[in-house]
Amino acid sequence: MSKKMTMQEAITEAKRCLNCSRPLCRTGCPIENNIPEFVRALSEGNIGTAYETIAERSNLPAICGRVCAHEKQCEAHCILAKKNSAISIGSLEMFIADFAHEYGLNPVPPSTGKRGKVAVIGSGPAGLTVAGDLAKMDFAVTIFEGQPEPGGVLLFGIPEFRLEKDVVRREINILRKLGVEIITNKLIGPDMTVDDLFAQGYDAIFMGTGTALPRTLDIPGQELSGILTATYFLRVVVLADSGKLDKREVLIHDDDDVVVIGAGNVAIDAARTAVRRTTGSVTVLYHKTAKDMSCLPSEYEAALQEGVQFKFLKKPLGYLNKKQMRALTNTRAKASPADETELAGLLVQNIVKDQDGKFVETGGQEIIPCDAVILAVGQRPAARIVSTTKGIQVDDRGFVITKERPYGMTTRAGVFSSGDVVHGPKTVVLAMKESKKVAAGIAQYIDAKKLLAECEE
Ligand SMILES: Cc1cc2nc3c(=O)[nH]c(=O)nc-3n(C[C@H](O)[C@H](O)[C@H](O)COP(=O)(O)OP(=O)(O)OC[C@H]3O[C@@H](n4cnc5c(N)ncnc54)[C@H](O)[C@@H]3O)c2cc1C
């Protein structure tokens, strides 16, 4: 996990770099940031050059510095990782981006907008990357965002204690300075279609619409109140904390006992957010072992330190209301009108890992009392655009199908896509990596289209 550094700490850390002749850190970075160069510039106290170097490959360095899985990527490839003392590349990236903001360093000139006109749908990491890269290539770019504010998961998913919302806003403002126009509260599909956008003269359209629909569990009791999805919970917390929603809408109350189902980063973020809002217990429930969890080990450690409990090898079988809980646990509490509508517990199957490493359901059942369940069991794309546009094919799970040439084009000519809506829920930097390639594909497509039109004239 990255930590904030003073200038002295950052320069001292950068000076530890061994300046390898064949630096492996860069190969560990999905967007091939020129890490050796920015670390060298920083070690010489040249923070302007360090920022310029980062800005060549990334439009979101302050964000990547905070939320990328450095311990699995660049830092894991650092030669010093073998001695357990890898250079803290994430913290250095964060220091350089924050310093550049504080001192108003902005190395890239605004787009002339002369090369063509592109509409970008969605303003998560995918949309922001495509918009930034195309603006740097002199395209005129307009982002259409369905939410009242741009940022996607960066703003409405990842909690404030891991990624400050002001940091997201300021990196988006750098794109505005590049000339990118952002129109919010415009949901493409219901409000306006892809065909409407083409009719407005856009040369190409990019869809970076993410995975808006949360998956749920098909088990008895789903209709009870007190069951919510992690993405909804995290979103209402952001809105409530920024005063845009009544705090009572958050649905986790002061002394609630909360169970979070799942074991990825979304589950851990939901649990760490819940533990900050209740004096009751917060328990993460997972059907495999700690080693099988897909969250970062550092996130797991942080959750444990904050008081989140973990129950492994438990599979949810059903949600229980108060009446069922009374019957199953033999308690004699008085009946109340909410008895059959409110969640009061979870019935789980204990799992055993057998000698062959297989998970088998032979461990008997258990009841876990709880007032709220937060589901973090995956997401899938909404179909707002594909259902209102002819020719954009999706796979059987709803993910958009794209081509290699021009890179990222969908089955509809001129419509491109990348990010979670194409490859499923992954990471910020993977959405950025793919979107950089798609921005290049869009530029090629528009240049070729214009050349052809000129030849025909
Ligand atoms: C809680 C949580 C924590 C995470 N933590 C991390 C982390 O620490 N590190 C990491 O690397 N990754 C993390 N991820 C994953 C990462 O955030 C995603 O992989 C990434 O945001 C995907 O980017 P995207 O641009 O494809 O989609 P999104 O970020 O989902 O953005 C899609 C945007 O499109 C907009 N949109 C959708 N449909 C329309 C429409 N029809 N019209 C207009 N706008 C539309 C949405 O409102 C949204 O703003 C996390 C994800 C979650 C949910």
The ligand as a MOL file (V3000), in Angstrom:
LIG
                    3D

  0  0  0     0  0            999 V3000
M  V30 BEGIN CTAB
M  V30 COUNTS 53 58 0 0 0
M  V30 BEGIN ATOM
M  V30 1 C -15.4070 -1.0460 -4.7940 0
M  V30 2 C -14.3590 -1.2260 -5.8330 0
M  V30 3 C -13.0260 -1.1160 -5.4730 0
M  V30 4 C -12.0260 -1.2620 -6.4240 0
M  V30 5 N -10.7340 -1.1070 -6.0320 0
M  V30 6 C -9.7570 -1.1480 -6.9640 0
M  V30 7 C -8.3900 -0.8900 -6.6160 0
M  V30 8 O -8.0660 -0.6280 -5.4740 0
M  V30 9 N -7.4570 -0.9230 -7.6010 0
M  V30 10 C -7.7690 -1.2050 -8.8960 0
M  V30 11 O -6.8910 -1.1890 -9.7400 0
M  V30 12 N -9.0550 -1.4840 -9.2560 0
M  V30 13 C -10.0430 -1.4500 -8.3350 0
M  V30 14 N -11.3460 -1.7070 -8.6910 0
M  V30 15 C -11.6560 -2.0330 -10.0990 0
M  V30 16 C -11.6310 -0.7810 -10.9840 0
M  V30 17 O -12.1910 0.3170 -10.3060 0
M  V30 18 C -12.3630 -1.0400 -12.3000 0
M  V30 19 O -11.7060 -2.1280 -12.9300 0
M  V30 20 C -12.3250 0.1890 -13.2020 0
M  V30 21 O -12.9700 1.2830 -12.5900 0
M  V30 22 C -12.9830 -0.0960 -14.5480 0
M  V30 23 O -13.0080 1.0850 -15.2950 0
M  V30 24 P -14.1230 1.3530 -16.4320 0
M  V30 25 O -13.8250 2.7250 -16.9360 0
M  V30 26 O -14.1400 0.2290 -17.3770 0
M  V30 27 O -15.5260 1.3230 -15.6800 0
M  V30 28 P -16.1690 2.2170 -14.5140 0
M  V30 29 O -15.1480 2.7320 -13.5840 0
M  V30 30 O -17.2580 1.3830 -13.9850 0
M  V30 31 O -16.7920 3.4610 -15.2890 0
M  V30 32 C -17.9040 3.3310 -16.1510 0
M  V30 33 C -18.5820 4.6890 -16.2620 0
M  V30 34 O -19.5430 4.6530 -17.3110 0
M  V30 35 C -20.7270 5.3060 -16.8900 0
M  V30 36 N -21.8300 4.7830 -17.7040 0
M  V30 37 C -22.2850 3.5020 -17.7390 0
M  V30 38 N -23.2730 3.3800 -18.6480 0
M  V30 39 C -23.4500 4.6150 -19.1920 0
M  V30 40 C -24.3230 5.1290 -20.1900 0
M  V30 41 N -25.2120 4.3310 -20.8190 0
M  V30 42 N -24.2500 6.4560 -20.5020 0
M  V30 43 C -23.3520 7.2740 -19.8750 0
M  V30 44 N -22.4950 6.8250 -18.9230 0
M  V30 45 C -22.5360 5.5130 -18.5890 0
M  V30 46 C -20.8260 4.9580 -15.4270 0
M  V30 47 O -21.6730 5.8560 -14.7430 0
M  V30 48 C -19.3570 5.0850 -15.0050 0
M  V30 49 O -19.0370 6.4080 -14.6540 0
M  V30 50 C -12.3700 -1.5640 -7.7720 0
M  V30 51 C -13.7170 -1.7140 -8.1300 0
M  V30 52 C -14.7040 -1.5390 -7.1830 0
M  V30 53 C -16.1550 -1.6920 -7.5860 0
M  V30 END ATOM
M  V30 BEGIN BOND
M  V30 1 1 1 2
M  V30 2 1 2 3
M  V30 3 2 2 52
M  V30 4 2 3 4
M  V30 5 1 4 5
M  V30 6 1 4 50
M  V30 7 2 5 6
M  V30 8 1 6 7
M  V30 9 1 6 13
M  V30 10 2 7 8
M  V30 11 1 7 9
M  V30 12 1 9 10
M  V30 13 2 10 11
M  V30 14 1 10 12
M  V30 15 2 12 13
M  V30 16 1 13 14
M  V30 17 1 14 15
M  V30 18 1 14 50
M  V30 19 1 15 16
M  V30 20 1 16 17
M  V30 21 1 16 18
M  V30 22 1 18 19
M  V30 23 1 18 20
M  V30 24 1 20 21
M  V30 25 1 20 22
M  V30 26 1 22 23
M  V30 27 1 23 24
M  V30 28 2 24 25
M  V30 29 1 24 26
M  V30 30 1 24 27
M  V30 31 1 27 28
M  V30 32 2 28 29
M  V30 33 1 28 30
M  V30 34 1 28 31
M  V30 35 1 31 32
M  V30 36 1 32 33
M  V30 37 1 33 34
M  V30 38 1 33 48
M  V30 39 1 34 35
M  V30 40 1 35 36
M  V30 41 1 35 46
M  V30 42 1 36 37
M  V30 43 1 36 45
M  V30 44 2 37 38
M  V30 45 1 38 39
M  V30 46 1 39 40
M  V30 47 2 39 45
M  V30 48 1 40 41
M  V30 49 2 40 42
M  V30 50 1 42 43
M  V30 51 2 43 44
M  V30 52 1 44 45
M  V30 53 1 46 47
M  V30 54 1 46 48
M  V30 55 1 48 49
M  V30 56 2 50 51
M  V30 57 1 51 52
M  V30 58 1 52 53
M  V30 END BOND
M  V30 END CTAB
M  END
